[in-house]
Amino acid sequence: MRQLALSDEILLRIDKPARYIGNEVNMVKKDPKTADIRFAICFPDVYEIGMSHLGIQILYDMFNQREDVYCERVYSPWSDLHNILKEQKIPLFTLETQSPVKDMDFLGITIQYEMCYTNILQVLDLSQIPMLSSERAKGDPIVIGGGPCTYNPEPLADFFDLFYLGEGETRYDELFDLYKDMKAKGKARQDFLRAASKLPGIYVPSLYEVDYGEDGAICSFQPKYEGVPAIVKKEIEMDLSNAPYPRKPLVPFIKATQDRVVLEIQRGCVRGCRFCQAGMIYRPTRERDVDVLKECANDMLKSTGHEEISLSSLSSSDYSKLPELLHYLIGSREQGVNISLPSLRIDAFSLDAMKQVQDIRKSSLTFAPEAGSQRLRDVINKGLTEETILHGAGLAFDGGWQKVKLYFMLGLPTETEEDMRDIPRLADKIARRYYEIPKEQRNGKCQITISTSFFVPKPFTPFQWAPMYGKGEYLRRAKIVNEEMKAQLNRKSLKYNWHEADVTVLEGVFARGDRRVGKVLQKAYEKGCIFDSWSEFFDNQKWMEAFEECGVSIDFYNLRAREGTEILPWDFIDCGVAKSFLAREWERAKRGEVTLNCKEQCNGCGAALFGGGVCLEHQD
């Protein structure tokens, strides 16, 4: 295989050349000639973000444990190098060996958020790999997608050879062994894809056909051939304690978004928030053994030289051994190790722990009430009362904190103007609680930052049937919140930020779109759309032109409510949570009824069929 190297002249012309040269601490070095399978693993965003992603680190370590596989990395080149590669016709290359990505056996792309979709096309284009899977031939890599956005892979179906649905620890060995066997037998690319489709968790979009009715909705979705499964079930690793986990994670040369050791303590969440896709698709909740976590923490700190460790989880407070783990990690602070505690509920135990590991004068606390009124919090099943929020804020202020960040969503199902106005009203009540502290005991005035994003319904949530709004309506709602904020007694302590409405509209289309959206993605990329999650690159005008030129209606995907009987683009996927359960929760949401969390009662979502996690302890 050919190897490439960026010349010194090119390196001097680009920003942060360390993004592209490899050779970081703990980078795996192998002789490519001894590997039966070359795998390029890609995060389709800039290096600093991609290097912060735990899933890539896990798969990179796991794949390279096999002697017959060499897994290398590739990230989206920043615009400066993008232009040079295009102008000089240099194919995109891996960091480990500077080999062309197009010479790999596999190109595996993790798909974490909708606004990276054009960057996926950028990677294919710069790698000189045919963009459409139908145009690839012998010698082109098998392009495989994974990650949370594959729970509706249809907008990207034309660009991928296959998708891996679920957690990567379980099925890749079988996929690699199948590839080696068929390659040795001289089998064609299509033969491999047909055989791979029979492995659990593998979806090959080219083997399915979709028909649409006169109303534009899907009227049928089925396999083209006998033996291709009609339903693809997600893969899930039930034994996290013995699953692969990188003891020697890669250390970036330049400062990454999360420049620290990441310790994943559990997967899944018991809370059942109706807007949260992660809380549904990662069921059931599974924990890592606390002794394993202690070993991992020690090994990772030693092998990286990092001075901070972060506990990763959707809801760290629900980890049963959190007090024991924190006690152990706090003991390691004597060696100068800092501890980051995201995803904690604000209760007395959590605040006490944070007090021990943070400089409270510099740090801020984060609450995510999601909705300003109790009525709307019940609709979304947030499980937080105003009393709980104010009590937690009071404990924080009494403990010395004065900065609070509050996260809300606008445009939630059933939202009224009063719900919107209750957002700054709740923030003002929190500020009032601060000013109840005697002046001589305060650390100056409090700072409360309100941030609102606009709600996007996601597949496999109870809100997957809900309509969205247009850009103008979202901005009108943000204006109401801003107007109400100015009327609050403690307005000088309040600050308000809101998400871009243009981006929300596109996220909505990509989240619930079907295969017809793919041609819009390709057209937008051809117009120059890349790094759409970066405000300095995002160009809404080009996107609107792409939709118009392709004859695809944004309103069809965003503004209409789906009927319960409609075939949804992702209905062929079994994520472990039954559609009937989601439908029941949708009806309960419209009535404002709260559903208890999984530790209090089993609600029959279907995840117990996986046979583990919290389900075994709490099902009826």
Buried (B, 14 or more C-beta within 10 A) or exposed (E): EEEBEBEEEBBEBBEBBEBBEBEBBBBBEBEBEEBBBBBBBBBBBBBBBBBBBBBBBBBBBBBBEBEEBBBBBBBBBBBBBBEBBEEEEBBBBBBBBBBBBBBBBBBBBBBBBBBBBBBBBBBBBBBBBBBEBEEBEEEBBBBBBBBBBBBBBBBBBBBBBBBBBBBBBBBBEBBBEBBBEBEEEEBEBEEBBBBBBEBBBBBBBBBBEBEBEEEEBBEEBEBEEEEBBEEBBBBBBBEBEEBBBBBBBBBBBEEBEBBBBBBBBBBBBBBBBBBBBBBBBBBBBBBBEBEBBBEBBEBBBEBBEBEBBBBBBBBBBBBEBBEBBBEBBBEBEEEEBBBBBEBBBBEEEBBEBBEEBBEBEEEBBBBBBBBBBBBBBBBBBBBBEBEBBBBBBBBBBBBBBBBBBBBBBBBBBBBEEEBBBBBBBBBBBBBBBBBEBEEEEBBEEBBBBBBBBBBBBBBBBBBBBBBBBBBEBBBBBBEBBBEBBEEBEBBEBBBBEBBBBBBBBBBBBBBBBBBBBBBBBBBBBBBEBBBBBBEEEBBBEBBBBBBEEBEBBBEBBBBBEBEEEBBBBBBBBBBBBBBEBBBBBBEBBEEBEBBEBBBEEBBEBBBBEBEBBBBEEBBE
